[in-house]
């Protein structure tokens, strides 16, 4: 029996090795064409980097990255740049339309740059523009250009418009057209298609393997965009406010849960966050629910708010972006909340904890007490009734109140109402 298990185990290992070998060996003579289209986000970075690494492991002959982008996150572009620089497989950038901002950094990192007629690249001034961000981005551009044997001053001119770059207008960022890039050594050829690039690189006999992001990658790419992430958190917060202003758990609650799930899910799929921010968020919600059921504002409420804030911040690609997303969401929620208060009234959840109505007879409440038996009885005012005082009713001395009049001591009175411990009398005339 043991021998049989050993044989089966060995067969499975051998099959796994054969499949792995086949998965990679069959890529000989294949050129991977990877599409980089749209904003550069953490999801885009993860997708491009994985495809570059896969092409290297599979023994592909070359990689062509087809670039059309207005830029995006610098840190995501740096990750793609690093994947390109460590690639043993030759990487060619094909600027199909434009490679702006962070897209220019990715383009500069490749071994060969091919630009389509009418395309351009550059214009990479960081936003927000601070001395620190300018120095960082400029350093990344210059070091990347130097690594690939290109003029680092031109790369710096793409980032800093204050530099005087020979051959380019002063006071403006460097933005190279295809012909300008060819003349400046920032393009190796001006070609119109991938087929022409294959000929240029002597890959004309290679098979083309087109790589496009799948639905999961596209969804993560969309959800991790800065403005989308901010909108999701804002929707989630507003949904919480609406739930506080309405009875029970309704559609606003489901929308809020969906918004937060998309925010955290996008980061998880993109690989920018783990599961622990999700657990931290759930902990924050639980603590705030506990606080809502406990009178006062104490440690549960404070702990819940802190957990909620930390979860949102650390689920973002960077803490700075998380703070910005949270700040924008809080600001928008603060603007919308007074409108919701006007439309929906105050928070309904707290009405279960605080008595907001008085139990009066005009609202249908009927009080019962130990003086019901005195109703209709007569007696005599033992003290002046102004309008409250003391009377002897049916031989019992009790506190009474005259019905809208002042009565002198000794006046004959009759009990006309009993409201709990309150006995109301009026003048009795035989």
matplotlib code that plots the C-alpha trace (Angstrom):
import matplotlib.pyplot as plt

x = [0.0, 2.8, 4.6, 1.4, 1.2, 4.8, 4.3, 1.2, 3.0, 6.0, 3.6, 1.8, 5.1, 6.4, 3.1, 3.3, 6.9, 5.9, 3.0, 5.1, 7.9, 5.3, 3.7, 7.0, 8.9, 6.2, 6.7, 10.0, 9.7, 6.7, 6.5, 4.1, 2.2, 0.9, -1.7, -1.2, -4.2, -5.7, -4.8, -1.8, -3.2, -2.1, -4.2, -2.5, 0.9, 0.1, -1.2, 1.8, 4.4, 3.0, 2.8, 6.5, 7.6, 5.6, 7.1, 10.5, 9.7, 8.1, 11.2, 9.4, 11.6, 10.4, 7.9, 6.1, 4.2, 1.6, 1.2, -1.6, -2.0, -2.3, -0.4, -1.5, 0.1, 3.9, 4.4, 2.5, 4.6, 7.8, 6.7, 6.3, 9.6, 11.3, 9.8, 11.0, 14.5, 14.9, 13.5, 16.0, 13.6, 14.0, 11.2, 10.0, 7.7, 5.3, 3.8, 0.7, -0.8, 0.6, 2.8, 2.2, 3.4, 3.9, 3.6, 6.7, 8.7, 7.6, 8.5, 12.0, 12.6, 12.4, 15.4, 13.8, 11.3, 9.1, 6.7, 3.7, 3.4, 1.5, 2.3, 4.1, 5.6, 6.7, 4.8, 5.4, 5.2, 4.1, 0.7, 0.6, 3.7, 5.9, 9.7, 9.8, 7.6, 9.5, 12.9, 11.6, 10.0, 12.9, 15.3, 13.3, 13.3, 17.0, 18.1, 16.0, 17.2, 20.8, 20.2, 19.1, 21.8, 19.5, 20.1, 19.0, 18.6, 15.9, 14.2, 14.5, 13.0, 9.9, 9.4, 10.8, 9.8, 12.3, 15.2, 16.8, 17.1, 19.0, 16.7, 13.5, 11.4, 12.4, 9.7, 7.9, 7.9, 9.5, 6.9, 8.5, 6.8, 7.8, 10.3, 11.7, 12.1, 13.9, 16.3, 16.9, 17.6, 14.4, 13.0, 14.7, 12.1, 8.9, 6.6, 2.9, 2.2, 3.3, 4.1, 6.6, 8.1, 8.6, 10.5, 12.5, 13.5, 14.2, 11.2, 9.4, 9.2, 7.8, 4.3, 2.3, 0.6, -1.7, -2.1, -5.1, -6.4, -9.2, -12.5, -11.1, -8.1, -10.3, -12.6, -9.8, -8.2, -11.5, -12.1, -8.6, -8.8, -8.5, -11.8, -13.7, -12.3, -13.3, -16.8, -17.2, -16.3, -18.5, -21.5, -20.8, -20.7, -23.9, -25.6, -24.7, -26.2, -29.4, -29.7, -29.4, -32.2, -34.6, -36.2, -34.9, -32.4, -33.2, -31.8, -29.4, -27.7, -27.3, -25.8, -23.4, -22.2, -21.8, -19.8, -17.4, -17.1, -16.1, -13.6, -11.8, -12.4, -10.7, -7.6, -7.4, -7.8, -5.2, -2.8, -2.4, -4.1, -4.6, -7.5, -6.5, -8.0, -11.3, -11.2, -10.3, -13.3, -15.7, -14.3, -15.0, -18.6, -19.2, -17.7, -19.9, -23.0, -22.1, -21.7, -25.1, -26.7, -24.8, -25.8, -23.2, -20.1, -17.2, -14.4, -16.5, -17.4, -13.8, -12.4, -14.9, -14.1, -10.4, -10.7, -13.0, -10.5, -7.4, -9.2, -9.9, -6.5, -4.5, -6.7, -5.6, -2.5, -0.6, -1.5, -1.4, -3.9, -6.0, -6.0, -7.0, -9.8, -11.1, -10.8, -12.8, -15.4, -15.9, -16.2, -18.8, -20.7, -20.7, -22.3, -25.0, -25.9, -27.8, -29.9, -30.7, -31.6, -34.0, -35.6, -35.7, -35.6, -33.3, -31.7, -34.3, -31.9, -31.6, -35.4, -35.3, -32.9, -34.5, -38.1, -39.2, -43.0, -45.0, -47.7, -50.7, -54.4, -54.8, -52.5, -54.6, -52.7, -54.9, -53.2, -54.2, -53.5, -54.7, -57.2, -59.6, -62.1, -62.5, -63.9, -67.4, -66.9, -67.6, -65.8, -64.6, -61.5, -59.3, -57.1, -57.5, -57.1, -55.0, -55.5, -53.7, -54.3, -55.7, -59.2, -61.0, -62.7, -64.8, -63.2, -59.6, -57.3, -55.7, -53.9, -56.1, -56.2, -59.1, -60.3, -59.2, -60.5, -59.3, -61.5, -61.5, -61.1, -64.4, -65.8, -67.8, -66.0, -66.5, -63.8, -64.3, -61.0, -58.3, -55.0, -52.6, -51.8, -53.5, -57.0, -59.0, -62.0, -64.6, -67.3, -70.1, -73.5, -76.4]
y = [0.0, 2.4, 1.6, 2.4, 5.8, 6.5, 5.7, 7.9, 10.8, 10.5, 10.4, 13.6, 15.4, 14.3, 15.4, 18.8, 19.3, 18.3, 20.7, 23.5, 22.9, 22.8, 26.0, 27.8, 26.0, 26.5, 30.3, 30.1, 32.3, 34.2, 37.9, 39.1, 42.3, 43.9, 46.6, 49.6, 51.7, 54.3, 55.5, 53.9, 52.5, 49.9, 47.3, 48.3, 48.0, 44.5, 43.4, 44.7, 43.5, 40.0, 39.8, 40.9, 38.3, 35.6, 36.4, 36.1, 32.7, 31.4, 32.2, 34.6, 36.2, 39.7, 42.0, 44.9, 47.3, 49.3, 52.5, 55.0, 56.9, 60.3, 59.1, 58.2, 57.2, 57.6, 54.8, 52.4, 53.6, 53.0, 49.4, 48.8, 50.6, 48.2, 45.2, 46.4, 47.0, 43.6, 41.9, 39.6, 39.5, 42.6, 45.1, 47.6, 50.5, 51.3, 54.8, 54.4, 57.8, 59.4, 58.5, 61.4, 61.9, 58.5, 56.9, 58.7, 57.1, 53.6, 54.4, 55.6, 52.4, 50.1, 49.1, 50.3, 53.1, 53.1, 55.9, 56.0, 59.0, 61.8, 60.4, 62.3, 61.7, 63.8, 66.5, 64.8, 67.5, 66.0, 66.8, 68.2, 70.1, 70.4, 70.6, 67.1, 65.5, 67.4, 66.2, 62.6, 62.4, 64.2, 61.7, 58.7, 60.1, 61.0, 57.7, 55.7, 57.7, 57.2, 53.5, 53.2, 55.5, 58.4, 62.1, 62.6, 66.3, 65.9, 63.5, 66.1, 68.7, 66.5, 67.0, 70.5, 73.4, 75.7, 73.9, 75.4, 72.4, 73.2, 72.9, 73.2, 76.3, 77.7, 77.8, 74.8, 71.1, 68.9, 67.0, 65.2, 64.5, 61.4, 63.2, 65.2, 62.1, 60.4, 63.3, 63.5, 59.8, 59.2, 57.1, 54.4, 54.4, 55.9, 53.1, 52.7, 49.1, 46.1, 44.2, 46.9, 46.7, 42.9, 43.6, 46.4, 44.1, 41.1, 39.2, 38.9, 35.1, 35.2, 34.5, 37.3, 36.7, 39.6, 40.2, 42.2, 42.6, 40.3, 41.4, 41.1, 43.2, 45.8, 45.9, 46.4, 49.0, 51.0, 50.6, 51.7, 54.9, 57.8, 59.5, 56.2, 55.2, 58.6, 58.2, 54.7, 55.9, 58.9, 56.7, 54.4, 57.2, 58.8, 55.5, 55.1, 58.6, 57.7, 54.5, 56.5, 58.8, 55.9, 53.1, 49.6, 48.3, 49.2, 49.8, 52.5, 49.9, 47.5, 50.2, 51.2, 47.6, 47.3, 50.5, 49.6, 46.0, 47.4, 49.8, 47.0, 44.4, 46.5, 46.9, 43.2, 42.2, 44.8, 43.5, 46.8, 45.7, 42.5, 41.3, 42.9, 46.4, 44.6, 43.0, 46.4, 47.9, 45.3, 45.7, 49.5, 48.9, 46.5, 48.9, 51.7, 49.5, 48.6, 52.3, 53.1, 50.7, 52.0, 55.4, 58.1, 58.4, 56.3, 53.9, 51.8, 54.8, 56.2, 52.8, 52.2, 55.6, 55.0, 51.5, 52.8, 55.5, 53.3, 50.6, 53.1, 54.7, 51.4, 49.8, 52.6, 52.1, 54.6, 56.2, 59.6, 58.6, 57.0, 60.3, 62.2, 59.8, 60.0, 63.8, 64.2, 61.7, 63.4, 66.8, 65.6, 63.8, 66.9, 68.8, 66.2, 65.5, 68.7, 68.2, 64.6, 66.0, 68.4, 65.8, 62.8, 64.4, 63.5, 60.1, 57.5, 55.0, 57.1, 57.4, 53.8, 54.9, 58.2, 58.9, 61.7, 61.7, 62.5, 60.0, 62.4, 61.7, 63.7, 61.1, 58.2, 57.3, 56.5, 56.5, 54.2, 54.6, 54.1, 57.0, 55.8, 54.9, 58.6, 59.5, 61.1, 61.4, 64.6, 66.2, 69.5, 71.7, 71.4, 74.2, 77.0, 75.5, 77.9, 75.7, 73.0, 72.1, 69.5, 68.2, 65.5, 63.2, 60.3, 60.6, 60.6, 63.6, 63.9, 66.4, 67.8, 70.5, 72.7, 72.7, 76.1, 78.1, 79.1, 77.7, 78.8, 76.5, 74.7, 74.8, 71.7, 69.9, 66.9, 64.7, 65.0, 63.4, 61.1, 61.1, 58.8, 60.5, 63.7, 64.3, 67.1, 68.7, 71.3, 73.1, 70.7, 72.2, 70.0]
z = [0.0, 1.0, -2.3, -4.3, -2.5, -3.4, -7.0, -7.2, -5.4, -7.8, -10.8, -9.6, -9.1, -12.5, -14.1, -12.4, -13.6, -17.2, -17.2, -15.7, -18.3, -21.1, -19.8, -20.1, -22.8, -25.4, -25.3, -27.3, -30.3, -28.9, -28.4, -25.6, -26.5, -23.3, -23.4, -21.1, -21.7, -19.3, -15.9, -14.1, -10.9, -8.4, -10.3, -13.5, -11.9, -10.5, -13.9, -16.0, -13.5, -13.4, -17.2, -17.5, -14.9, -16.6, -20.0, -18.5, -16.8, -20.0, -22.1, -24.4, -27.2, -26.4, -24.8, -26.4, -24.1, -26.1, -24.2, -24.3, -21.0, -19.5, -16.5, -13.0, -9.7, -9.7, -7.2, -9.5, -12.4, -10.4, -9.7, -13.5, -14.2, -11.7, -13.4, -16.7, -15.5, -14.0, -17.0, -18.9, -21.8, -24.1, -23.5, -26.2, -25.5, -28.3, -27.7, -29.7, -28.9, -25.8, -22.8, -20.4, -16.8, -15.1, -18.6, -19.7, -16.8, -17.9, -21.5, -20.6, -18.7, -21.7, -23.8, -27.0, -27.6, -30.7, -31.3, -33.7, -36.0, -34.2, -30.7, -27.9, -24.5, -21.4, -19.4, -16.0, -13.5, -10.2, -8.6, -6.0, -6.8, -3.8, -3.4, -2.0, -4.7, -7.5, -6.2, -5.9, -9.3, -11.0, -9.4, -10.7, -14.2, -14.3, -12.8, -15.2, -18.3, -17.2, -16.7, -20.4, -21.7, -22.4, -21.6, -18.0, -18.4, -21.0, -18.6, -15.8, -18.1, -18.4, -14.6, -13.8, -16.1, -14.4, -16.0, -19.1, -21.5, -24.7, -27.8, -25.8, -24.9, -21.5, -18.7, -20.2, -19.5, -22.1, -24.2, -27.1, -30.4, -32.2, -34.5, -31.6, -29.5, -32.4, -32.7, -29.0, -28.6, -26.8, -29.6, -31.6, -34.4, -35.6, -36.7, -37.1, -36.0, -33.9, -37.1, -38.1, -34.6, -35.1, -38.3, -36.7, -33.8, -36.1, -34.4, -37.8, -37.4, -33.9, -32.8, -31.2, -27.9, -27.1, -23.4, -22.2, -18.7, -17.7, -16.1, -12.5, -13.4, -15.2, -12.2, -9.7, -12.0, -12.0, -8.2, -7.2, -9.2, -6.8, -7.6, -7.6, -4.2, -2.7, -4.1, -2.7, 0.8, 0.5, -0.6, 2.3, 4.9, 3.5, 3.6, 7.3, 7.9, 6.1, 8.2, 11.4, 10.1, 9.2, 11.1, 10.6, 8.1, 4.5, 1.1, 2.3, 4.5, 1.6, -0.6, 2.2, 2.7, -1.1, -1.3, 1.5, 0.1, -3.3, -1.7, 0.2, -2.5, -5.1, -3.0, -2.2, -5.9, -6.9, -4.3, -2.5, 0.8, 2.8, 4.9, 8.1, 7.2, 6.5, 10.0, 11.4, 9.7, 10.9, 14.4, 14.1, 13.1, 15.9, 18.5, 17.2, 17.4, 21.0, 21.7, 20.2, 22.7, 25.7, 27.2, 26.9, 24.7, 25.9, 25.0, 22.6, 20.4, 20.4, 19.6, 16.8, 15.2, 15.4, 13.9, 11.1, 10.2, 10.3, 8.1, 5.4, 5.5, 5.4, 2.7, 0.3, -1.8, 0.4, 3.8, 2.2, -0.4, 2.3, 4.3, 1.2, 0.4, 4.0, 4.1, 0.9, 2.0, 5.4, 3.8, 1.3, 4.0, 6.2, 3.3, 2.6, 6.3, 7.0, 3.8, 5.0, 8.4, 6.9, 4.7, 7.1, 10.6, 13.4, 13.9, 14.6, 16.1, 19.3, 19.7, 21.0, 23.7, 24.8, 25.7, 23.4, 24.1, 27.2, 28.2, 28.3, 28.1, 24.9, 23.2, 24.5, 27.6, 30.7, 34.0, 36.7, 40.4, 44.0, 44.0, 41.2, 43.8, 44.8, 41.4, 41.9, 45.6, 47.5, 50.4, 51.8, 51.1, 54.2, 53.0, 50.4, 46.9, 44.8, 42.8, 44.7, 48.3, 50.6, 50.9, 52.9, 50.5, 51.7, 55.0, 53.6, 53.6, 50.1, 48.0, 45.3, 42.6, 41.8, 38.2, 37.0, 40.0, 43.4, 46.3, 49.9, 52.9, 53.8, 50.2, 49.3, 46.4, 44.1, 42.4, 38.7, 37.4, 38.7, 36.7, 38.4, 41.8, 40.7, 41.9, 40.3, 42.1, 41.4, 43.5, 44.5, 44.7, 45.9]

ax = plt.figure().add_subplot(projection="3d")
ax.plot(x, y, z, "-o")
ax.set_aspect("equal")
plt.show()
